[in-house]
Amino acid sequence: PSHDITVETWVNLDRLPSDWIRLVGKGGTYDRTYGLWISSSGGVLWQMYGNSSVDLFSNQRLVPGNWYHLAATRSGNTVKIFINGVENVSDTYGGTPTSNTLPLQLGYGNVHTYLGGKLDEVRVWNVARTQAQIAADMNTQIAAQANLVAYYRLKQGTANGNNAGVTTATDDSGNGYNA
């Protein structure tokens, strides 16, 4: 986890949460690696923990009922948040994120609250994608390719149906990281 990374997802909140929601992230309560979060005010947080930490907060708030494409990157010592393909905020982070064997989690993060809303097209890359790459691919289902570590299209259920029997999110990256 000390290398560059990009985390992307589409999100649509049913309502503002009463507590933090980790949309996509890895790590536990105290040994977090990285996470893309939503606050109770609709703000976006890109977080990396390790021998030092960074909490990068967006300048834009998400409004329930609207779809947003969120992406967060680390490139060398620079971390960024992109909303709908546009860079929203950046900062520096020179630390080494925590390494652990905890699973990637979607819509929840061991503490706080569950996502009340929808996620789609969750992607985790082991490179920092550029703004141009993020904007070019955000409205497209992509094919498996180099540096794409995990890709969840989240197409296993029936739209607006009872999906209680759906227990697996298929990893379409070709790496077999089904969730």
Disulfide bonds with the S-S distance in Angstrom:
none
